[in-house]
Amino acid sequence: MGRHNREGKGADQQGFEYQINYQPNWLKLIKVTRTLDSGRQSTKTLFRNPMDHVKGPPSDRIRTRIVSRGQGLDVEVAVSDRNHFVQRVEVTCRVPTADGRAEDVVYTLEDSLPPSTRR
């Protein structure tokens, strides 16, 4: 059985604040990727799980919620993974910009917390 979800927070390249609801035994980090006006991409670690290793088996269902009130973003991702094969999930969201346009922002959720060293 997985552990209860935890709360975290972070900020992206443009200073938008985020609230993260995550499973501590699956999520290692979340990266946010935006395309700059120059056409280049900018990737920043939005959130890193403070745990340094897994304290038990992950749930059969991966669930992460990303909320940014400043962008009007409230996304929850849930993936069934009974055999624990999922290592990365990418979600692309179209969010409004300050000038009224919209931009695609990619959120990358990654696993790979090392197992506990306790026996």
N, C-alpha and C positions, 0 to 999 in steps of 0.2 A: 504494500500500500504506500502511495506517495505521501509526502508531507503537505500540510496546509500551505496555501500560497502566501507569499511575503510581499511587502510594499517597498519600493525603492523610488529614486528620482534621479533626474539628470537634465542636462541642457545641451542643445545642439549648436551647430556652427553659427546660427543666427540669433542665439540667445533665447530661443523658445524653451520654456520649462516643460518637463514631462513627469508624469506619475507612471510608474511601472508596477504591475501586479504580476508576479512570476512564481514558478515552481522552483524552490531552492535546489532540488535534486536533479534538475534537468538543465536549466538555463545557466550558461557561463557568462555571456555578455550579449548586449544589443549594440549594433553599429547603425549609424544613420548616414546615408549617402545622398548628397545633393549635387546638382549640376550648377556650377558657378556661371556668372554672366559671360565669362571668357570661353565657356564650353568645356572647361576641365571639370573633373569630378572632385568633390571633397568628401572624405569619409572621416567620421569621428566616432569614438566609442561613447555611446550615450549612457550606458549603464554597465557595470560589472558586478557580478554576484560577489558579495563579501566572503562567502564560504570558500575555503581553499580545497575542499574535497567533498565528495558525496557522503552523506551520513545515512544512507539507506537507498533501497531501490527506487527508481523513479516510477511515477504512475504510468498506467497504460495510455493515458491521455495527456498530451502536452497542451498547456493552456497558458497564454500570456496576454495581458491587456496593456495597451499603450494609450495614454491620454495626454493631450496637449490642449489645454483650454484656449491658449492664445491662437491656435490654428483651427480650433473647432474640431479637433481630431479625437475620436474615441473608437479604437479598434481592438477587438479581441480575436485572437487566433487560437483555435483548438484543433489538434491533430491526434487521431487515434494511432497509437504505435505500440501494439501489444508485444512485439518482439524487440523493442528498443533499438531500432535501426536508424531513426531520424537523427541527423547530426546538425542540420542547418535548415532554417525556414526563412525565405525572403518574401516580404510583403511590400508591394509598391502602392503608395497612396498618392492621389492627386490632391494637393492642398492649396488653398488660396494664398496669394502673395499680397504684400502691402499695396501694390499698385493695381490690384484687381484682377490680375492674371491668375494662372494656376501653374504649379510646378509638380513634377513627379518626385517623390521622396521615397527612397528605398530603406526599409528597416530590415536588418539581418539579425536573426535570433540564432545564436550558436550554443551548442552543447560542448562537452568535452571536459567537464570537471573530473579530475582524477578520482579513483576510488579511495575509500578510507584506508589508511595504513594500519589501522587496528585489526587485530585478528581475534 
